[in-house]
Amino acid sequence: MMPGRPESISDVRAWTMLACSLLAAMTTTCATSGVAYVIPELHRSQGMSLSSAATLAAIPTIGLTLTIIVWGAALDRFGERRVLTVSLLITLAGTIGALAAAAAGAGFTALAAALLVGGLGAANGASGRIVVGWFPASSRGTAMGIRQMAQPLGIAVCALTMPVLAARAGLTAAFAVPVAVTALGLIAVVFGIIDPPIGRGAGSASSANPYRGATFLQRIHAVSVLLVIPQSMLWTFVPAWLIVGHGWSPLSAGVLVTATQVVGALGRIAAGRISDVWGSRMRPIRVIAVAAGAGTALLALTDWIGSPLAAAVMVVATVSSVADNGLAFTAIAEFAGPSWSGRALGVQNTAQYVTTAASTPVLGALIEAAGYSAAFAVAAIAPVIAIPLVPRDRTPRISETPVR
């Protein structure tokens, strides 16, 4: 039995809940990022320009951004299980709507409306309370790293299936993938999640506004916003970079992107474990920011000179750019405390998704105007700016063991 855990919850049950929350979180990735993997087919079969298709790919993120702080407040008040159930039902309706629009041959507007609904239902700040409620501090970095595998694993599922299905069977088949993942996530939440008794016994310190009297959370938000620029750029445009820019087949590109995302997912676990061993969430983030800036800059250089190593460098840059998320989530959930973690993670996600939604069309236009190497170079600047903004570690506002 892990220390500090209520006796009614076994280790197996806690890790099973973590797996269910990971699957639920994958629905957000598939619902909001899956469109990026049919950009080549949208361009080929519907004649969309790269910038128009990129705008369509950003619409689910806009929907998510509009509601994510509201979902965070609901999480703080009502707990993970009920909020996730409602949010996933909405996301499922949106993904089914996108599937129906694709099957009917509807255009940009109908697809955009359905994708917006799918994004509105994404409660992406969920699982923070599960991690800090059921796991002690010595395991939280690892646990959150596993939970944060949801993004790269969701990307891997989309990358491996959606481009191939779109090319061989059309957009309708491709849009069936987010529907299936969302349905599985909903089942996992209904049958697998138990809310931790984290709010019980939370004192006034953890109930106070964590944004007052300290800049710790604000600086983490700023760092995460800067680090998400190369991350979202690589997630969105690498398939088109490989397929359109370098003549790769959809299957070959999907296999490489999938392998990259799996390595990135493992990298998040490794980063979380390192943070547990070091007893620090911020020191690993600083190292990751350096690696992400260097990797993305090297990708810009190798692409510009036409090096055959560019694809390998892309893997390194992508893995570096995704490794920080679990550390930031853990630090935010620990410092904000049980009464504020949902809202604080909602702010975190809002800031990141606003940045993604704003930067994706801009980077798409930059690619059309100046090429991929220029866009990679611009994206590499953001992690460099983030390095001096990484704050020092602060004492968590939650105890070493979960509050009972």
C-alpha positions in Angstrom: 0.0 0.0 0.0 1.3 3.4 -0.9 1.9 5.6 2.2 -0.8 8.2 2.9 -3.4 6.5 0.7 -6.8 5.6 2.2 -6.9 1.9 3.0 -9.9 1.3 0.8 -7.9 2.0 -2.3 -5.2 -0.4 -3.4 -2.2 0.3 -5.5 -3.7 -1.6 -8.4 -6.9 0.5 -8.1 -5.0 3.7 -8.1 -3.0 2.9 -11.1 -6.1 1.6 -12.9 -7.8 4.9 -12.3 -4.7 6.6 -13.7 -5.0 4.5 -16.8 -8.7 5.4 -17.1 -7.9 9.1 -16.7 -5.2 8.8 -19.4 -7.7 7.2 -21.8 -10.2 10.0 -21.0 -7.6 12.6 -21.7 -6.7 11.1 -25.0 -10.2 12.0 -26.2 -9.3 15.7 -25.9 -6.2 15.2 -28.1 -8.0 13.2 -30.7 -11.0 15.6 -30.8 -8.8 18.7 -31.0 -5.7 17.6 -32.9 -7.1 14.9 -35.2 -8.0 17.3 -38.0 -4.3 18.1 -38.5 -3.8 14.6 -39.8 -6.3 15.0 -42.6 -4.9 18.4 -43.9 -3.3 16.7 -46.9 -6.7 15.1 -47.8 -8.6 18.3 -47.2 -6.1 20.0 -49.6 -6.4 17.2 -52.2 -10.1 16.4 -52.2 -11.6 19.7 -51.2 -9.1 22.1 -52.5 -8.5 23.8 -49.2 -5.4 25.9 -49.0 -2.9 25.1 -46.2 -3.8 28.2 -44.2 -7.6 27.4 -44.5 -7.0 23.8 -43.4 -4.8 24.9 -40.6 -7.6 27.3 -39.5 -10.1 24.4 -39.5 -7.6 22.4 -37.4 -7.5 25.2 -34.9 -11.2 25.5 -34.4 -11.6 22.6 -31.8 -8.9 24.3 -29.8 -10.9 27.5 -29.8 -13.9 25.7 -28.5 -11.8 24.1 -25.7 -10.4 27.5 -24.8 -13.8 29.1 -24.4 -14.9 26.6 -21.7 -11.8 25.1 -20.0 -11.7 27.5 -17.0 -15.4 26.8 -16.5 -14.7 23.1 -16.6 -11.8 23.7 -14.1 -14.2 25.5 -11.6 -16.7 22.6 -12.0 -13.9 20.1 -11.2 -13.0 21.9 -8.0 -16.7 21.9 -7.0 -18.1 18.6 -8.3 -15.1 16.3 -8.7 -13.6 14.5 -11.7 -16.0 11.7 -12.4 -19.2 13.7 -12.8 -17.6 16.5 -14.8 -15.7 14.2 -17.1 -18.8 12.2 -17.8 -20.7 15.3 -18.9 -17.8 16.8 -20.8 -17.1 13.6 -22.7 -20.8 13.3 -23.7 -20.5 16.7 -25.3 -17.2 15.8 -27.0 -18.8 12.6 -28.3 -21.7 14.6 -29.8 -19.1 16.9 -31.5 -17.0 14.1 -33.0 -20.2 12.3 -34.2 -21.3 15.6 -35.8 -17.9 15.9 -37.6 -18.3 12.3 -38.8 -21.8 13.0 -40.1 -20.6 16.2 -41.8 -17.8 14.4 -43.6 -20.2 11.6 -44.6 -22.6 14.1 -46.1 -19.8 15.9 -48.0 -20.5 19.1 -46.1 -18.0 21.9 -46.4 -15.9 24.1 -44.1 -18.8 25.6 -42.1 -20.5 22.3 -41.1 -17.2 20.7 -40.2 -16.1 23.7 -38.2 -19.4 23.8 -36.2 -19.1 20.1 -35.2 -15.4 20.5 -34.4 -16.2 23.5 -32.2 -18.7 21.5 -30.2 -16.1 18.7 -29.7 -13.7 21.3 -28.4 -16.3 22.9 -26.0 -16.6 19.5 -24.2 -13.0 19.0 -23.6 -12.3 19.2 -19.8 -8.5 19.0 -20.3 -7.6 20.1 -16.8 -9.0 16.9 -15.4 -6.9 14.2 -13.6 -4.9 16.7 -11.5 -7.0 15.9 -8.4 -6.7 12.2 -9.1 -2.9 12.4 -9.1 -2.5 14.6 -6.0 -5.4 12.8 -4.2 -4.3 9.2 -4.7 -0.5 9.4 -5.0 2.1 10.7 -2.5 4.5 13.5 -3.5 7.3 11.0 -4.1 5.3 9.4 -6.9 3.3 12.3 -8.3 5.8 13.3 -11.0 5.9 9.8 -12.4 2.1 9.5 -12.1 1.4 12.8 -13.9 4.0 11.9 -16.5 2.0 8.8 -17.2 -1.2 10.8 -17.4 0.4 13.3 -19.7 1.2 10.5 -22.1 -2.3 11.1 -23.3 -1.3 13.9 -25.6 1.5 12.1 -27.5 -0.4 8.8 -27.4 -3.5 10.5 -28.8 -1.4 12.1 -31.5 0.2 8.7 -32.2 -3.3 7.1 -32.7 -4.4 9.9 -35.0 -1.1 9.9 -36.9 -1.1 6.2 -37.5 -4.7 5.9 -38.6 -6.3 9.1 -39.9 -4.0 10.0 -42.8 -4.1 6.4 -44.1 -7.9 6.2 -43.7 -8.4 9.6 -45.3 -6.2 8.7 -48.3 -7.7 5.2 -48.8 -11.3 5.5 -47.7 -12.0 9.2 -47.4 -12.6 11.8 -44.7 -15.5 9.9 -43.2 -13.4 6.9 -42.2 -10.8 9.2 -40.8 -13.3 11.1 -38.6 -14.5 7.8 -37.2 -11.2 7.6 -35.1 -12.0 10.5 -32.7 -15.5 9.0 -32.3 -14.1 5.6 -31.2 -11.5 7.1 -28.9 -14.1 9.4 -27.2 -16.6 6.5 -26.7 -13.8 4.4 -25.0 -12.8 7.3 -22.8 -16.4 7.8 -21.7 -16.7 4.1 -20.7 -13.4 4.3 -18.8 -14.6 7.3 -16.8 -18.0 5.8 -16.0 -16.6 2.5 -14.8 -13.1 3.4 -13.6 -12.9 6.7 -11.9 -13.4 7.4 -8.1 -13.0 10.9 -6.8 -10.4 11.1 -4.1 -11.4 12.6 -0.7 -8.9 15.4 -1.4 -11.2 18.3 -0.4 -11.9 16.8 3.0 -9.7 18.5 5.6 -8.3 21.1 3.2 -7.4 24.0 5.4 -7.6 27.7 4.8 -4.1 27.8 3.3 -5.0 25.5 0.5 -8.4 27.4 0.0 -6.7 30.8 -0.4 -6.1 32.2 -3.9 -2.7 30.8 -4.9 -2.2 33.7 -7.4 -2.0 36.3 -4.6 1.3 37.0 -3.0 3.4 34.9 -5.4 4.3 34.8 -9.1 5.1 31.1 -9.1 2.0 30.0 -11.1 2.1 33.0 -13.4 5.7 32.2 -14.4 4.9 28.5 -15.0 2.0 29.6 -17.2 4.3 31.9 -19.2 7.0 29.2 -19.6 4.4 26.6 -20.7 2.9 29.0 -23.3 6.3 29.6 -24.8 7.2 25.9 -24.8 3.9 24.9 -26.4 4.7 26.9 -29.6 7.3 24.4 -31.0 5.2 21.5 -29.6 2.0 22.5 -31.4 3.8 23.5 -34.5 5.5 20.1 -34.8 2.3 18.2 -34.0 0.3 20.1 -36.6 2.6 20.5 -39.6 5.0 17.5 -39.5 2.6 15.2 -41.3 2.2 17.7 -44.1 5.9 18.4 -44.0 6.7 14.8 -44.6 3.9 14.0 -47.1 3.7 17.2 -49.1 7.1 18.6 -48.6 9.2 15.5 -48.8 7.0 13.1 -50.7 6.5 10.5 -48.0 3.5 8.2 -48.2 0.8 8.8 -45.6 1.6 5.4 -44.1 5.3 6.0 -43.8 4.7 9.5 -42.3 2.1 8.1 -39.9 4.5 5.4 -38.7 7.3 7.9 -38.1 5.0 10.3 -36.3 3.5 7.5 -34.2 7.0 6.2 -33.2 8.0 9.8 -32.3 4.9 10.3 -30.1 5.4 7.0 -28.3 9.0 8.0 -27.5 7.7 11.4 -26.5 5.2 9.7 -24.2 8.0 7.7 -22.6 10.0 10.9 -22.3 7.2 12.5 -20.2 7.4 9.5 -17.8 11.2 9.8 -17.6 10.9 13.5 -16.9 8.4 12.9 -14.2 10.5 10.2 -12.6 13.6 12.5 -12.7 11.6 15.2 -11.0 10.6 12.8 -8.2 14.3 11.7 -7.7 15.6 15.2 -7.8 12.8 16.5 -5.6 12.3 19.3 -8.1 9.8 20.1 -10.8 11.5 23.2 -12.1 15.1 22.1 -12.7 14.0 19.5 -15.3 11.8 22.0 -17.0 14.8 24.4 -17.4 16.8 21.5 -19.0 13.9 20.7 -21.3 13.6 24.3 -22.5 17.2 24.3 -23.5 16.8 21.0 -25.4 13.6 22.1 -27.1 15.2 25.4 -28.4 18.3 23.6 -29.6 16.4 20.8 -31.2 14.0 23.0 -33.1 16.7 25.3 -34.3 18.7 22.3 -35.5 15.6 21.1 -37.4 15.3 24.5 -39.1 19.0 24.3 -40.2 18.9 20.7 -41.4 15.6 21.3 -43.3 17.0 24.5 -44.9 20.2 22.8 -46.2 18.2 19.7 -47.3 20.0 17.3 -45.0 18.8 13.7 -45.0 19.1 13.9 -41.2 16.2 16.3 -41.0 13.6 13.6 -40.2 15.8 12.2 -37.4 16.3 15.7 -36.0 12.5 16.2 -36.1 12.2 13.2 -33.8 14.6 14.7 -31.3 12.9 18.1 -31.4 9.5 16.7 -31.0 10.4 14.5 -28.0 12.2 17.5 -26.4 9.2 19.8 -26.9 6.6 17.5 -25.2 8.6 16.5 -22.1 7.7 19.4 -19.9 3.9 19.2 -19.7 3.6 16.6 -16.9 6.1 18.5 -14.7 4.2 21.8 -15.1 0.9 20.1 -14.4 2.3 18.4 -11.3 3.8 21.7 -9.9 0.6 23.6 -10.6 -1.7 21.0 -8.9 0.7 20.7 -5.9 1.1 24.5 -5.4 -2.5 25.5 -6.1 -3.9 23.0 -3.6 -7.1 20.9 -3.8 -9.5 23.9 -3.8 -7.8 25.6 -6.7 -6.1 22.9 -8.8 -9.0 22.6 -11.3 -9.1 26.4 -12.0 -5.3 26.7 -12.0 -5.0 23.9 -14.5 -7.8 25.4 -16.5 -5.8 28.7 -16.7 -2.8 26.7 -17.7 -4.6 24.9 -20.5 -6.4 28.1 -21.6 -3.1 29.9 -22.0 -1.6 27.0 -24.0 -4.6 26.5 -26.2 -5.0 30.2 -26.9 -1.4 30.2 -28.0 -1.9 27.1 -30.2 -5.1 28.5 -31.8 -3.4 31.8 -32.5 -0.1 30.5 -33.7 -1.3 27.6 -35.9 -2.8 29.8 -38.7 0.2 32.2 -38.5 2.7 29.4 -38.8 0.7 27.9 -41.7 0.8 31.3 -43.5 4.5 31.5 -42.8 5.1 28.1 -44.3 3.2 29.1 -47.4 5.2 32.3 -47.7 8.7 31.3 -46.6 8.8 27.5 -46.2 9.0 25.0 -43.3 12.6 25.9 -42.3 11.6 29.5 -41.6 8.7 28.4 -39.4 10.9 26.0 -37.5 13.4 28.8 -36.9 10.7 31.1 -35.6 9.3 28.3 -33.3 12.8 27.8 -31.9 12.9 31.3 -30.4 10.1 30.6 -27.9 12.0 28.1 -25.7 15.0 30.3 -25.6 12.8 33.1 -24.2 11.3 30.6 -21.7 14.7 29.6 -20.1 15.1 32.6 -17.7 11.4 32.7 -16.8 11.4 29.2 -15.2 10.8 29.9 -11.5 12.5 28.3 -8.5 10.7 25.4 -6.8 8.2 26.4 -4.2 6.8 24.5 -1.2 3.6 22.7 -2.3 0.4 23.8 -0.7 -0.6 20.2 -0.3 0.9 17.7 2.0 3.4 15.0 1.3 0.6 12.5 1.5 -3.0 12.9 0.2 -5.5 14.8 2.5 -8.1 12.4 3.9 
